[in-house]
Amino acid sequence: MPTGTGQQQPVPQRVRVSQGVAQGLRVKMVPPKYPKKARKKGIQGTVLLHVMISKTGDVTTVELVSGDPLLASAAIDAVKQWKYKPFLLNGQAVEVDTQIQVNFTLSG
């Protein structure tokens, strides 16, 4: 016999998803501009960002987790312009909490 009240559990306002799941929802990606100072110094690497995405798919918060300070601002500026499909949980859009890696590589 079911012991529940028959009511559905409320949908959380925010969910944490992996970078891979978030990447699958991305519909617009603005590439970062390689900072001239970092390029001159031969600095390359990965910037890790903590990102909040709204119910409508807009990036609302971007915080630096790790990465070279010379690369960080370019990564943050780019990610703030990214756009995502709304993440649906039980048919309702929810905010997304995720991490994003932005790679900077010097080529030839």
C-alpha positions in Angstrom: 0.0 0.0 0.0 1.3 3.5 -0.8 2.0 5.6 2.2 2.5 8.9 0.4 0.0 11.7 0.3 -0.3 11.5 -3.5 1.4 14.9 -3.9 4.4 15.3 -6.2 7.7 16.3 -4.6 8.4 20.0 -5.2 11.0 20.7 -8.0 14.1 22.3 -6.6 14.9 25.9 -7.7 18.5 25.0 -8.6 20.3 21.9 -9.7 24.1 21.2 -9.9 25.1 19.5 -13.2 28.4 18.3 -14.6 30.3 20.4 -17.2 29.4 17.8 -19.8 25.6 18.2 -19.2 25.9 22.0 -19.3 28.0 21.9 -22.5 25.2 19.8 -24.1 22.7 22.7 -23.3 24.9 25.5 -24.7 23.4 27.2 -27.7 25.8 30.2 -28.0 29.5 30.2 -27.3 31.6 33.4 -27.6 35.3 32.4 -27.7 37.6 34.2 -25.3 40.0 36.8 -26.7 43.6 35.7 -25.8 45.0 38.5 -23.7 48.0 40.1 -25.5 50.0 40.2 -22.2 49.5 36.5 -21.7 50.4 35.7 -25.3 53.6 37.8 -25.1 54.6 35.9 -21.9 53.8 32.5 -23.4 51.1 31.8 -20.8 48.6 29.1 -21.6 46.4 26.8 -19.6 43.0 26.2 -18.3 40.7 28.6 -16.4 38.1 26.9 -14.2 34.9 28.9 -13.5 31.9 28.4 -11.2 28.9 29.4 -13.1 25.2 30.0 -12.4 22.7 29.7 -15.3 19.2 31.2 -15.0 16.0 29.4 -15.8 16.0 31.1 -19.1 19.5 30.0 -20.0 21.4 33.2 -19.3 24.7 33.2 -17.4 24.0 35.1 -14.2 27.1 34.6 -12.1 30.7 33.7 -13.0 33.4 33.2 -10.3 37.0 32.2 -10.8 37.9 28.8 -9.2 41.4 28.5 -10.6 43.6 29.6 -13.5 46.2 32.2 -14.4 45.0 35.7 -13.5 46.1 37.0 -16.9 43.7 34.5 -18.6 40.9 34.7 -16.0 39.3 38.0 -17.1 39.2 37.0 -20.7 37.5 33.7 -19.8 35.0 35.4 -17.5 34.1 38.0 -20.2 33.5 35.3 -22.8 31.5 33.0 -20.6 29.2 35.9 -19.5 28.0 36.1 -23.1 27.2 32.4 -23.5 23.6 31.2 -23.8 22.0 27.9 -22.8 18.8 26.0 -23.4 16.7 26.0 -20.2 17.4 22.9 -18.0 14.1 21.1 -17.4 13.5 19.0 -14.3 10.1 17.3 -14.3 9.1 19.7 -17.1 10.0 22.8 -15.2 12.9 25.1 -15.9 15.4 25.3 -13.0 18.6 27.3 -12.4 21.8 25.4 -13.1 25.0 25.5 -10.9 28.0 24.1 -12.8 31.7 24.5 -13.6 33.2 25.5 -16.9 36.7 25.0 -18.2 38.1 27.5 -20.7 41.3 26.4 -22.4 43.9 28.8 -23.7 46.5 27.3 -26.0 49.2 29.1 -28.0 49.5 27.7 -31.5 52.7 28.0 -33.6 
